Amino acid sequence: EVSAAGGAARVWCRIRIQKEKAGSQGPPRQLAGAQCKNGGHVARFNGMNIEPSHKRPADTAPQPGLQLPTDRELVMRVMPMPADSNANGDIFGGWIMAQVDLAGAVLPVRIARGRVATVAVNEFIFKQPVSIGDLLSFYAQVRRIGRTSVTVHVEVYAERDPANPHVVKVTEANLTYVAIDMQGQPRPIEKD
């Protein structure tokens, strides 16, 4: 889900990134689309037209008492800076996606014991906007290990307002990485 400018109102949409089936013309490619409710005007997000909802979904409301996870591995922590924000003061979704891609690769690199490449973004959900000064914690969990690939679930939490600290889940994603050799070709993952 992403917030976009809708006059003075904040709007929310769900973005799904799906893998297109390979045809005879070439390899699969990533397709992005938006699913929004209640119609309204069309907003632009990373080159996509999005019809926003002016109603914030219930699952994005602040979560009182939420703590950072202890059952997943903390793979990265970062604080977004003003250069990472848009004109509304929210952090660019593309910047968050890049950080999730970096964080998601940590466990696959360990498992593959070498180079990996992102082969698919299976799902990516923006749950709440990220602001300048939020301390973002990226937690990863391996979902599947295949012959040449590793699928990882990444959740991103923001620690906000140091004077009155609270934690909110801002993003979650499922990504698949493939182990590659020095020529960039897929290679088998050695099982222990």
C-alpha positions in Angstrom: 0.0 0.0 0.0 1.3 3.5 -0.8 0.3 6.9 0.3 0.0 9.5 -2.5 -1.1 13.1 -2.6 -4.9 13.4 -3.1 -5.4 17.1 -2.5 -5.1 17.5 1.3 -6.2 13.9 1.9 -3.8 10.9 2.2 -4.7 8.0 0.0 -3.9 4.3 0.2 -3.5 1.6 -2.4 -2.3 -2.0 -2.5 0.4 -2.6 -5.2 1.0 -6.2 -6.3 4.0 -7.1 -8.4 3.6 -10.2 -10.4 5.8 -12.2 -12.6 4.6 -12.5 -16.2 4.7 -16.0 -17.7 7.5 -16.4 -20.1 6.5 -16.5 -23.7 8.4 -17.5 -26.8 9.6 -13.9 -27.2 11.9 -13.8 -24.2 12.4 -14.2 -20.4 9.7 -13.4 -17.8 9.5 -9.8 -16.7 8.1 -8.0 -13.6 4.6 -6.4 -14.0 3.3 -4.0 -11.4 -0.3 -3.2 -10.8 -2.5 -1.5 -8.2 -5.6 -2.6 -6.5 -7.5 0.3 -4.9 -11.0 0.8 -3.5 -13.6 3.6 -3.7 -12.4 5.0 -7.1 -11.3 8.6 -7.0 -8.8 10.4 -9.1 -5.8 8.6 -10.6 -2.4 9.1 -9.0 1.0 8.3 -10.3 3.5 6.0 -8.5 6.8 5.0 -10.0 5.3 5.3 -13.5 2.0 3.5 -12.7 -1.5 4.9 -12.7 -3.1 4.2 -9.3 -6.8 4.9 -8.5 -6.5 5.7 -4.8 -8.8 5.1 -1.9 -9.4 8.0 0.4 -10.1 5.6 3.3 -7.2 4.2 5.3 -7.4 0.4 5.6 -7.9 -0.9 9.2 -4.7 -2.9 9.0 -2.6 0.2 8.7 -3.8 1.9 11.8 -1.1 2.4 14.5 -0.5 -0.8 16.4 -0.3 0.0 20.2 2.2 -2.2 22.1 3.8 -3.6 18.9 7.4 -4.7 19.6 10.2 -5.6 17.3 10.1 -9.3 16.3 12.3 -11.8 18.2 11.6 -14.9 16.0 13.2 -13.5 12.8 16.7 -12.4 12.0 17.5 -8.7 12.0 19.5 -8.3 8.8 19.7 -4.5 8.4 18.9 -1.2 10.1 18.8 2.2 8.4 17.4 5.7 9.0 16.0 7.5 5.9 17.3 11.0 5.2 15.7 14.1 3.6 17.3 13.2 0.2 15.2 10.0 0.3 11.8 11.9 0.6 9.2 13.1 -1.9 7.5 16.6 -1.9 5.0 15.4 0.7 7.8 14.5 3.2 7.2 10.7 2.9 10.1 8.5 1.9 10.0 7.3 -1.8 8.6 3.8 -2.2 11.4 3.0 -4.6 14.0 3.8 -1.9 12.2 1.4 0.5 12.1 -1.3 -2.2 15.8 -0.9 -2.8 16.5 -1.3 0.9 14.2 -4.4 1.1 16.1 -5.9 -1.8 19.4 -5.4 0.0 18.1 -6.8 3.3 16.4 -9.7 1.6 19.7 -10.8 -0.1 21.6 -11.3 3.2 20.3 -14.8 4.1 20.4 -16.1 0.5 24.0 -15.0 0.2 24.8 -17.0 3.3 22.9 -20.0 2.1 24.3 -20.0 -1.4 27.8 -19.2 -0.2 28.3 -16.8 -3.0 26.7 -14.5 -5.5 22.9 -14.2 -5.8 20.6 -12.1 -8.0 17.1 -11.0 -7.4 14.9 -13.1 -9.8 11.4 -12.1 -8.6 9.5 -9.8 -6.3 6.6 -12.0 -5.6 4.7 -9.6 -3.3 5.4 -6.1 -1.9 3.0 -4.3 0.4 3.4 -0.8 1.7 1.4 -0.8 5.0 2.2 2.7 6.3 4.2 5.7 5.0 7.8 6.0 6.2 9.0 9.4 7.4 12.3 11.1 7.7 13.9 10.1 11.0 12.1 6.8 11.4 14.6 4.1 12.4 13.8 1.2 10.0 14.6 -2.4 11.1 14.5 -5.1 8.4 13.8 -8.7 9.5 14.1 -11.7 7.1 13.0 -15.3 7.2 13.7 -18.0 4.7 10.5 -19.4 3.2 11.9 -21.9 0.7 15.2 -23.2 -0.6 15.1 -24.7 -4.0 17.7 -26.2 -6.3 19.1 -22.8 -7.4 16.9 -20.3 -5.6 16.0 -19.0 -2.1 12.7 -17.3 -1.3 12.7 -14.9 1.6 10.0 -13.0 3.5 11.1 -9.5 4.7 9.2 -7.3 7.2 10.1 -3.7 7.9 9.4 -2.0 11.2 9.7 1.7 12.0 10.6 3.0 15.4 9.0 6.4 15.6 9.0 9.5 17.9 11.9 9.1 20.3 10.1 11.2 22.9 7.1 8.9 22.9 8.6 5.7 21.2 6.4 3.3 19.3 6.9 0.6 16.7 4.8 0.2 13.5 5.1 -2.4 10.7 5.5 -0.3 7.5 6.3 -2.8 4.7 6.4 -6.5 4.0 7.6 -8.4 0.9 8.4 -11.8 -0.5 11.4 -12.0 -2.8 13.2 -14.8 -4.6 17.0 -14.8 -5.3 18.9 -17.2 -7.5 22.4 -18.4 -6.9 24.7 -17.4 -9.8 28.2 -18.3 -10.9 31.0 -15.9 -12.0 29.4 -15.8 -15.5 26.0 -14.8 -14.1 24.5 -18.2 -14.8 22.3 -20.1 -12.3 24.2 -22.6 -10.2 23.0 -25.3 -7.7 22.9 -24.5 -4.0 25.0 -27.0 -2.1 23.0 -28.7 0.7 24.7 -29.3 4.0 
